[in-house]
Structure formats: C-alpha cells, structure tokens
Amino acid sequence: MRLTEFWGRLEESFGSAYARSIATDQTFSALGGRTIDEAITQGVETATIWRAVVAAYPDRVPSRLR
C-alpha cells in the first residue's frame, strides 16, 4: 500500500484532524507500542500499520477499506 493511499484511508475513516491526532498520539500494541508516525519513520510497511489500525478500531473503519 502506498503512503498516500494509507493516509487517504485513515482520513476517510476518521476525518483529517482526528486522523492526524491518531497518527501522532495513539500507540498501538500491534506496532510494538509505537505510534503510526513512529512506525512509518522506522520503515514499517504501511499495510502492516493499516492492519493495526483496523484491529484497534474495527467499528470506525468501513468494510470496503479493510
């Protein structure tokens, strides 16, 4: 998954402001306790990061974006 597609999915699921907040403030156990921004910076595949987001927020992510 391209980075632009990842950000598009995140913003579509949460809105642009809340998506940025999740990316910088929320840590994910599936990412080793890292935030989205930290995981991206450290080279974690965006598909792996997206799966962590979907697992953490199954009710917020539309099924077509999973």
PDB file of N, CA, C and O in Angstrom:
ATOM      1  N   MET A   1       0.849  -1.171   0.000  1.00  0.00           N
ATOM      2  CA  MET A   1       0.000   0.000   0.000  1.00  0.00           C
ATOM      3  C   MET A   1       0.898   1.237   0.000  1.00  0.00           C
ATOM      4  O   MET A   1       1.836   1.346   0.789  1.00  0.00           O
ATOM      5  N   ARG A   2       0.590   2.149  -0.890  1.00  0.00           N
ATOM      6  CA  ARG A   2       1.337   3.405  -0.932  1.00  0.00           C
ATOM      7  C   ARG A   2       0.991   4.269   0.271  1.00  0.00           C
ATOM      8  O   ARG A   2      -0.091   4.164   0.849  1.00  0.00           O
ATOM      9  N   LEU A   3       1.924   5.110   0.624  1.00  0.00           N
ATOM     10  CA  LEU A   3       1.723   6.002   1.770  1.00  0.00           C
ATOM     11  C   LEU A   3       0.530   6.935   1.538  1.00  0.00           C
ATOM     12  O   LEU A   3      -0.237   7.202   2.464  1.00  0.00           O
ATOM     13  N   THR A   4       0.373   7.424   0.324  1.00  0.00           N
ATOM     14  CA  THR A   4      -0.762   8.308   0.037  1.00  0.00           C
ATOM     15  C   THR A   4      -2.089   7.571   0.198  1.00  0.00           C
ATOM     16  O   THR A   4      -3.064   8.152   0.674  1.00  0.00           O
ATOM     17  N   GLU A   5      -2.134   6.306  -0.193  1.00  0.00           N
ATOM     18  CA  GLU A   5      -3.354   5.519  -0.016  1.00  0.00           C
ATOM     19  C   GLU A   5      -3.629   5.294   1.473  1.00  0.00           C
ATOM     20  O   GLU A   5      -4.775   5.362   1.916  1.00  0.00           O
ATOM     21  N   PHE A   6      -2.568   5.025   2.239  1.00  0.00           N
ATOM     22  CA  PHE A   6      -2.720   4.840   3.677  1.00  0.00           C
ATOM     23  C   PHE A   6      -3.349   6.080   4.311  1.00  0.00           C
ATOM     24  O   PHE A   6      -4.326   5.973   5.052  1.00  0.00           O
ATOM     25  N   TRP A   7      -2.789   7.256   4.021  1.00  0.00           N
ATOM     26  CA  TRP A   7      -3.309   8.499   4.611  1.00  0.00           C
ATOM     27  C   TRP A   7      -4.729   8.770   4.150  1.00  0.00           C
ATOM     28  O   TRP A   7      -5.547   9.264   4.927  1.00  0.00           O
ATOM     29  N   GLY A   8      -5.033   8.457   2.906  1.00  0.00           N
ATOM     30  CA  GLY A   8      -6.395   8.626   2.410  1.00  0.00           C
ATOM     31  C   GLY A   8      -7.388   7.760   3.166  1.00  0.00           C
ATOM     32  O   GLY A   8      -8.473   8.215   3.529  1.00  0.00           O
ATOM     33  N   ARG A   9      -7.011   6.510   3.400  1.00  0.00           N
ATOM     34  CA  ARG A   9      -7.881   5.608   4.156  1.00  0.00           C
ATOM     35  C   ARG A   9      -8.060   6.080   5.597  1.00  0.00           C
ATOM     36  O   ARG A   9      -9.166   6.050   6.137  1.00  0.00           O
ATOM     37  N   LEU A  10      -6.969   6.512   6.208  1.00  0.00           N
ATOM     38  CA  LEU A  10      -7.041   6.968   7.595  1.00  0.00           C
ATOM     39  C   LEU A  10      -7.952   8.195   7.703  1.00  0.00           C
ATOM     40  O   LEU A  10      -8.791   8.281   8.600  1.00  0.00           O
ATOM     41  N   GLU A  11      -7.776   9.135   6.782  1.00  0.00           N
ATOM     42  CA  GLU A  11      -8.601  10.345   6.810  1.00  0.00           C
ATOM     43  C   GLU A  11     -10.055  10.052   6.475  1.00  0.00           C
ATOM     44  O   GLU A  11     -10.952  10.672   7.047  1.00  0.00           O
ATOM     45  N   GLU A  12     -10.304   9.130   5.570  1.00  0.00           N
ATOM     46  CA  GLU A  12     -11.684   8.775   5.248  1.00  0.00           C
ATOM     47  C   GLU A  12     -12.374   8.101   6.434  1.00  0.00           C
ATOM     48  O   GLU A  12     -13.571   8.288   6.653  1.00  0.00           O
ATOM     49  N   SER A  13     -11.620   7.326   7.187  1.00  0.00           N
ATOM     50  CA  SER A  13     -12.190   6.611   8.324  1.00  0.00           C
ATOM     51  C   SER A  13     -12.401   7.505   9.542  1.00  0.00           C
ATOM     52  O   SER A  13     -13.363   7.316  10.286  1.00  0.00           O
ATOM     53  N   PHE A  14     -11.506   8.485   9.755  1.00  0.00           N
ATOM     54  CA  PHE A  14     -11.527   9.259  10.996  1.00  0.00           C
ATOM     55  C   PHE A  14     -11.697  10.760  10.812  1.00  0.00           C
ATOM     56  O   PHE A  14     -11.883  11.478  11.795  1.00  0.00           O
ATOM     57  N   GLY A  15     -11.639  11.246   9.593  1.00  0.00           N
ATOM     58  CA  GLY A  15     -11.620  12.688   9.370  1.00  0.00           C
ATOM     59  C   GLY A  15     -10.175  13.176   9.448  1.00  0.00           C
ATOM     60  O   GLY A  15      -9.348  12.561  10.122  1.00  0.00           O
ATOM     61  N   SER A  16      -9.873  14.260   8.773  1.00  0.00           N
ATOM     62  CA  SER A  16      -8.474  14.687   8.664  1.00  0.00           C
ATOM     63  C   SER A  16      -7.846  15.089   9.997  1.00  0.00           C
ATOM     64  O   SER A  16      -6.707  14.710  10.272  1.00  0.00           O
ATOM     65  N   ALA A  17      -8.547  15.832  10.815  1.00  0.00           N
ATOM     66  CA  ALA A  17      -7.967  16.272  12.088  1.00  0.00           C
ATOM     67  C   ALA A  17      -7.764  15.109  13.052  1.00  0.00           C
ATOM     68  O   ALA A  17      -6.709  14.990  13.675  1.00  0.00           O
ATOM     69  N   TYR A  18      -8.766  14.259  13.173  1.00  0.00           N
ATOM     70  CA  TYR A  18      -8.653  13.134  14.098  1.00  0.00           C
ATOM     71  C   TYR A  18      -7.628  12.115  13.590  1.00  0.00           C
ATOM     72  O   TYR A  18      -6.940  11.481  14.389  1.00  0.00           O
ATOM     73  N   ALA A  19      -7.523  11.956  12.276  1.00  0.00           N
ATOM     74  CA  ALA A  19      -6.528  11.041  11.710  1.00  0.00           C
ATOM     75  C   ALA A  19      -5.122  11.476  12.115  1.00  0.00           C
ATOM     76  O   ALA A  19      -4.298  10.643  12.493  1.00  0.00           O
ATOM     77  N   ARG A  20      -4.847  12.772  12.037  1.00  0.00           N
ATOM     78  CA  ARG A  20      -3.513  13.282  12.436  1.00  0.00           C
ATOM     79  C   ARG A  20      -3.283  13.041  13.923  1.00  0.00           C
ATOM     80  O   ARG A  20      -2.179  12.682  14.331  1.00  0.00           O
ATOM     81  N   SER A  21      -4.318  13.237  14.731  1.00  0.00           N
ATOM     82  CA  SER A  21      -4.189  13.002  16.162  1.00  0.00           C
ATOM     83  C   SER A  21      -3.882  11.539  16.457  1.00  0.00           C
ATOM     84  O   SER A  21      -3.015  11.235  17.276  1.00  0.00           O
ATOM     85  N   ILE A  22      -4.588  10.645  15.797  1.00  0.00           N
ATOM     86  CA  ILE A  22      -4.322   9.214  15.991  1.00  0.00           C
ATOM     87  C   ILE A  22      -2.896   8.882  15.582  1.00  0.00           C
ATOM     88  O   ILE A  22      -2.210   8.120  16.262  1.00  0.00           O
ATOM     89  N   ALA A  23      -2.454   9.452  14.473  1.00  0.00           N
ATOM     90  CA  ALA A  23      -1.112   9.145  13.958  1.00  0.00           C
ATOM     91  C   ALA A  23      -0.003   9.602  14.896  1.00  0.00           C
ATOM     92  O   ALA A  23       1.043   8.960  14.985  1.00  0.00           O
ATOM     93  N   THR A  24      -0.228  10.699  15.589  1.00  0.00           N
ATOM     94  CA  THR A  24       0.831  11.227  16.446  1.00  0.00           C
ATOM     95  C   THR A  24       0.704  10.840  17.913  1.00  0.00           C
ATOM     96  O   THR A  24       1.709  10.775  18.622  1.00  0.00           O
ATOM     97  N   ASP A  25      -0.521  10.580  18.380  1.00  0.00           N
ATOM     98  CA  ASP A  25      -0.745  10.390  19.815  1.00  0.00           C
ATOM     99  C   ASP A  25      -1.065   8.963  20.251  1.00  0.00           C
ATOM    100  O   ASP A  25      -0.764   8.588  21.384  1.00  0.00           O
ATOM    101  N   GLN A  26      -1.662   8.172  19.385  1.00  0.00           N
ATOM    102  CA  GLN A  26      -2.121   6.829  19.755  1.00  0.00           C
ATOM    103  C   GLN A  26      -1.015   5.800  19.534  1.00  0.00           C
ATOM    104  O   GLN A  26      -0.466   5.700  18.437  1.00  0.00           O
ATOM    105  N   THR A  27      -0.692   5.043  20.566  1.00  0.00           N
ATOM    106  CA  THR A  27       0.248   3.938  20.389  1.00  0.00           C
ATOM    107  C   THR A  27      -0.538   2.650  20.155  1.00  0.00           C
ATOM    108  O   THR A  27      -1.643   2.479  20.671  1.00  0.00           O
ATOM    109  N   PHE A  28       0.037   1.766  19.387  1.00  0.00           N
ATOM    110  CA  PHE A  28      -0.605   0.516  19.011  1.00  0.00           C
ATOM    111  C   PHE A  28       0.256  -0.654  19.454  1.00  0.00           C
ATOM    112  O   PHE A  28       1.436  -0.736  19.113  1.00  0.00           O
ATOM    113  N   SER A  29      -0.341  -1.554  20.214  1.00  0.00           N
ATOM    114  CA  SER A  29       0.413  -2.724  20.682  1.00  0.00           C
ATOM    115  C   SER A  29       0.880  -3.572  19.500  1.00  0.00           C
ATOM    116  O   SER A  29       1.959  -4.164  19.546  1.00  0.00           O
ATOM    117  N   ALA A  30       0.067  -3.633  18.441  1.00  0.00           N
ATOM    118  CA  ALA A  30       0.441  -4.412  17.259  1.00  0.00           C
ATOM    119  C   ALA A  30       1.648  -3.817  16.525  1.00  0.00           C
ATOM    120  O   ALA A  30       2.250  -4.470  15.673  1.00  0.00           O
ATOM    121  N   LEU A  31       1.988  -2.584  16.863  1.00  0.00           N
ATOM    122  CA  LEU A  31       3.165  -1.931  16.279  1.00  0.00           C
ATOM    123  C   LEU A  31       4.293  -1.816  17.300  1.00  0.00           C
ATOM    124  O   LEU A  31       5.185  -0.979  17.162  1.00  0.00           O
ATOM    125  N   GLY A  32       4.246  -2.650  18.304  1.00  0.00           N
ATOM    126  CA  GLY A  32       5.291  -2.635  19.321  1.00  0.00           C
ATOM    127  C   GLY A  32       5.249  -1.413  20.204  1.00  0.00           C
ATOM    128  O   GLY A  32       6.286  -0.963  20.692  1.00  0.00           O
ATOM    129  N   GLY A  33       4.053  -0.864  20.420  1.00  0.00           N
ATOM    130  CA  GLY A  33       3.919   0.308  21.271  1.00  0.00           C
ATOM    131  C   GLY A  33       4.282   1.610  20.577  1.00  0.00           C
ATOM    132  O   GLY A  33       4.448   2.638  21.234  1.00  0.00           O
ATOM    133  N   ARG A  34       4.406   1.578  19.262  1.00  0.00           N
ATOM    134  CA  ARG A  34       4.741   2.788  18.505  1.00  0.00           C
ATOM    135  C   ARG A  34       3.480   3.476  17.997  1.00  0.00           C
ATOM    136  O   ARG A  34       2.416   2.866  17.891  1.00  0.00           O
ATOM    137  N   THR A  35       3.625   4.739  17.691  1.00  0.00           N
ATOM    138  CA  THR A  35       2.559   5.478  17.014  1.00  0.00           C
ATOM    139  C   THR A  35       2.672   5.187  15.520  1.00  0.00           C
ATOM    140  O   THR A  35       3.648   4.591  15.063  1.00  0.00           O
ATOM    141  N   ILE A  36       1.669   5.613  14.774  1.00  0.00           N
ATOM    142  CA  ILE A  36       1.713   5.471  13.323  1.00  0.00           C
ATOM    143  C   ILE A  36       2.909   6.227  12.765  1.00  0.00           C
ATOM    144  O   ILE A  36       3.657   5.691  11.948  1.00  0.00           O
ATOM    145  N   ASP A  37       3.093   7.464  13.199  1.00  0.00           N
ATOM    146  CA  ASP A  37       4.220   8.264  12.707  1.00  0.00           C
ATOM    147  C   ASP A  37       5.560   7.597  12.999  1.00  0.00           C
ATOM    148  O   ASP A  37       6.447   7.579  12.145  1.00  0.00           O
ATOM    149  N   GLU A  38       5.708   7.056  14.188  1.00  0.00           N
ATOM    150  CA  GLU A  38       6.962   6.373  14.540  1.00  0.00           C
ATOM    151  C   GLU A  38       7.170   5.135  13.671  1.00  0.00           C
ATOM    152  O   GLU A  38       8.273   4.881  13.188  1.00  0.00           O
ATOM    153  N   ALA A  39       6.101   4.374  13.479  1.00  0.00           N
ATOM    154  CA  ALA A  39       6.208   3.154  12.669  1.00  0.00           C
ATOM    155  C   ALA A  39       6.584   3.487  11.227  1.00  0.00           C
ATOM    156  O   ALA A  39       7.416   2.802  10.633  1.00  0.00           O
ATOM    157  N   ILE A  40       5.985   4.524  10.665  1.00  0.00           N
ATOM    158  CA  ILE A  40       6.322   4.932   9.298  1.00  0.00           C
ATOM    159  C   ILE A  40       7.783   5.357   9.222  1.00  0.00           C
ATOM    160  O   ILE A  40       8.510   4.942   8.320  1.00  0.00           O
ATOM    161  N   THR A  41       8.207   6.180  10.164  1.00  0.00           N
ATOM    162  CA  THR A  41       9.591   6.652  10.193  1.00  0.00           C
ATOM    163  C   THR A  41      10.588   5.501  10.312  1.00  0.00           C
ATOM    164  O   THR A  41      11.683   5.558   9.752  1.00  0.00           O
ATOM    165  N   GLN A  42      10.200   4.461  11.043  1.00  0.00           N
ATOM    166  CA  GLN A  42      11.090   3.320  11.262  1.00  0.00           C
ATOM    167  C   GLN A  42      10.965   2.251  10.184  1.00  0.00           C
ATOM    168  O   GLN A  42      11.547   1.174  10.309  1.00  0.00           O
ATOM    169  N   GLY A  43      10.211   2.539   9.129  1.00  0.00           N
ATOM    170  CA  GLY A  43      10.180   1.662   7.977  1.00  0.00           C
ATOM    171  C   GLY A  43       9.188   0.511   8.010  1.00  0.00           C
ATOM    172  O   GLY A  43       9.295  -0.414   7.204  1.00  0.00           O
ATOM    173  N   VAL A  44       8.229   0.548   8.923  1.00  0.00           N
ATOM    174  CA  VAL A  44       7.201  -0.492   8.966  1.00  0.00           C
ATOM    175  C   VAL A  44       6.317  -0.330   7.728  1.00  0.00           C
ATOM    176  O   VAL A  44       5.935   0.785   7.373  1.00  0.00           O
ATOM    177  N   GLU A  45       6.000  -1.434   7.083  1.00  0.00           N
ATOM    178  CA  GLU A  45       5.148  -1.404   5.893  1.00  0.00           C
ATOM    179  C   GLU A  45       3.799  -0.769   6.226  1.00  0.00           C
ATOM    180  O   GLU A  45       3.224  -1.035   7.282  1.00  0.00           O
ATOM    181  N   THR A  46       3.303   0.066   5.326  1.00  0.00           N
ATOM    182  CA  THR A  46       2.031   0.732   5.574  1.00  0.00           C
ATOM    183  C   THR A  46       0.873  -0.264   5.666  1.00  0.00           C
ATOM    184  O   THR A  46      -0.092  -0.010   6.387  1.00  0.00           O
ATOM    185  N   ALA A  47       0.946  -1.376   4.962  1.00  0.00           N
ATOM    186  CA  ALA A  47      -0.105  -2.397   5.066  1.00  0.00           C
ATOM    187  C   ALA A  47      -0.147  -2.980   6.476  1.00  0.00           C
ATOM    188  O   ALA A  47      -1.226  -3.257   6.998  1.00  0.00           O
ATOM    189  N   THR A  48       1.001  -3.164   7.086  1.00  0.00           N
ATOM    190  CA  THR A  48       1.078  -3.660   8.461  1.00  0.00           C
ATOM    191  C   THR A  48       0.491  -2.637   9.421  1.00  0.00           C
ATOM    192  O   THR A  48      -0.237  -2.993  10.348  1.00  0.00           O
ATOM    193  N   ILE A  49       0.801  -1.386   9.202  1.00  0.00           N
ATOM    194  CA  ILE A  49       0.270  -0.316  10.047  1.00  0.00           C
ATOM    195  C   ILE A  49      -1.242  -0.244   9.891  1.00  0.00           C
ATOM    196  O   ILE A  49      -1.967  -0.096  10.874  1.00  0.00           O
ATOM    197  N   TRP A  50      -1.716  -0.349   8.650  1.00  0.00           N
ATOM    198  CA  TRP A  50      -3.156  -0.282   8.418  1.00  0.00           C
ATOM    199  C   TRP A  50      -3.879  -1.422   9.120  1.00  0.00           C
ATOM    200  O   TRP A  50      -4.940  -1.209   9.706  1.00  0.00           O
ATOM    201  N   ARG A  51      -3.321  -2.631   9.070  1.00  0.00           N
ATOM    202  CA  ARG A  51      -3.940  -3.766   9.769  1.00  0.00           C
ATOM    203  C   ARG A  51      -4.028  -3.490  11.266  1.00  0.00           C
ATOM    204  O   ARG A  51      -5.008  -3.878  11.902  1.00  0.00           O
ATOM    205  N   ALA A  52      -3.029  -2.832  11.837  1.00  0.00           N
ATOM    206  CA  ALA A  52      -3.056  -2.482  13.257  1.00  0.00           C
ATOM    207  C   ALA A  52      -4.180  -1.484  13.549  1.00  0.00           C
ATOM    208  O   ALA A  52      -4.863  -1.595  14.566  1.00  0.00           O
ATOM    209  N   VAL A  53      -4.366  -0.519  12.660  1.00  0.00           N
ATOM    210  CA  VAL A  53      -5.442   0.467  12.825  1.00  0.00           C
ATOM    211  C   VAL A  53      -6.803  -0.225  12.759  1.00  0.00           C
ATOM    212  O   VAL A  53      -7.671   0.024  13.596  1.00  0.00           O
ATOM    213  N   VAL A  54      -6.985  -1.082  11.776  1.00  0.00           N
ATOM    214  CA  VAL A  54      -8.257  -1.791  11.618  1.00  0.00           C
ATOM    215  C   VAL A  54      -8.550  -2.650  12.846  1.00  0.00           C
ATOM    216  O   VAL A  54      -9.686  -2.695  13.319  1.00  0.00           O
ATOM    217  N   ALA A  55      -7.528  -3.329  13.360  1.00  0.00           N
ATOM    218  CA  ALA A  55      -7.708  -4.177  14.543  1.00  0.00           C
ATOM    219  C   ALA A  55      -8.072  -3.345  15.773  1.00  0.00           C
ATOM    220  O   ALA A  55      -8.867  -3.782  16.605  1.00  0.00           O
ATOM    221  N   ALA A  56      -7.498  -2.161  15.890  1.00  0.00           N
ATOM    222  CA  ALA A  56      -7.752  -1.310  17.054  1.00  0.00           C
ATOM    223  C   ALA A  56      -9.093  -0.588  16.967  1.00  0.00           C
ATOM    224  O   ALA A  56      -9.698  -0.282  17.995  1.00  0.00           O
ATOM    225  N   TYR A  57      -9.557  -0.317  15.765  1.00  0.00           N
ATOM    226  CA  TYR A  57     -10.792   0.435  15.556  1.00  0.00           C
ATOM    227  C   TYR A  57     -11.710  -0.266  14.556  1.00  0.00           C
ATOM    228  O   TYR A  57     -12.038   0.313  13.520  1.00  0.00           O
ATOM    229  N   PRO A  58     -12.124  -1.477  14.836  1.00  0.00           N
ATOM    230  CA  PRO A  58     -12.931  -2.222  13.851  1.00  0.00           C
ATOM    231  C   PRO A  58     -14.272  -1.562  13.530  1.00  0.00           C
ATOM    232  O   PRO A  58     -14.803  -1.761  12.437  1.00  0.00           O
ATOM    233  N   ASP A  59     -14.817  -0.798  14.439  1.00  0.00           N
ATOM    234  CA  ASP A  59     -16.110  -0.153  14.191  1.00  0.00           C
ATOM    235  C   ASP A  59     -15.995   1.158  13.431  1.00  0.00           C
ATOM    236  O   ASP A  59     -16.996   1.659  12.917  1.00  0.00           O
ATOM    237  N   ARG A  60     -14.804   1.719  13.348  1.00  0.00           N
ATOM    238  CA  ARG A  60     -14.624   3.007  12.679  1.00  0.00           C
ATOM    239  C   ARG A  60     -14.228   2.867  11.219  1.00  0.00           C
ATOM    240  O   ARG A  60     -14.511   3.749  10.408  1.00  0.00           O
ATOM    241  N   VAL A  61     -13.569   1.755  10.880  1.00  0.00           N
ATOM    242  CA  VAL A  61     -13.070   1.579   9.517  1.00  0.00           C
ATOM    243  C   VAL A  61     -14.143   0.895   8.661  1.00  0.00           C
ATOM    244  O   VAL A  61     -14.566  -0.217   8.974  1.00  0.00           O
ATOM    245  N   PRO A  62     -14.582   1.552   7.590  1.00  0.00           N
ATOM    246  CA  PRO A  62     -15.584   0.926   6.720  1.00  0.00           C
ATOM    247  C   PRO A  62     -15.063  -0.394   6.151  1.00  0.00           C
ATOM    248  O   PRO A  62     -13.868  -0.532   5.886  1.00  0.00           O
ATOM    249  N   SER A  63     -15.946  -1.345   5.967  1.00  0.00           N
ATOM    250  CA  SER A  63     -15.529  -2.670   5.491  1.00  0.00           C
ATOM    251  C   SER A  63     -14.837  -2.599   4.139  1.00  0.00           C
ATOM    252  O   SER A  63     -13.947  -3.407   3.876  1.00  0.00           O
ATOM    253  N   ARG A  64     -15.207  -1.679   3.286  1.00  0.00           N
ATOM    254  CA  ARG A  64     -14.568  -1.576   1.973  1.00  0.00           C
ATOM    255  C   ARG A  64     -13.121  -1.103   2.044  1.00  0.00           C
ATOM    256  O   ARG A  64     -12.373  -1.242   1.077  1.00  0.00           O
ATOM    257  N   LEU A  65     -12.725  -0.543   3.187  1.00  0.00           N
ATOM    258  CA  LEU A  65     -11.341  -0.075   3.354  1.00  0.00           C
ATOM    259  C   LEU A  65     -10.457  -1.054   4.119  1.00  0.00           C
ATOM    260  O   LEU A  65      -9.271  -0.790   4.322  1.00  0.00           O
ATOM    261  N   ARG A  66     -11.012  -2.157   4.535  1.00  0.00           N
ATOM    262  CA  ARG A  66     -10.236  -3.093   5.336  1.00  0.00           C
ATOM    263  C   ARG A  66      -9.268  -3.853   4.539  1.00  0.00           C
ATOM    264  O   ARG A  66      -8.539  -4.684   5.081  1.00  0.00           O
TER     265      ARG A  66
END
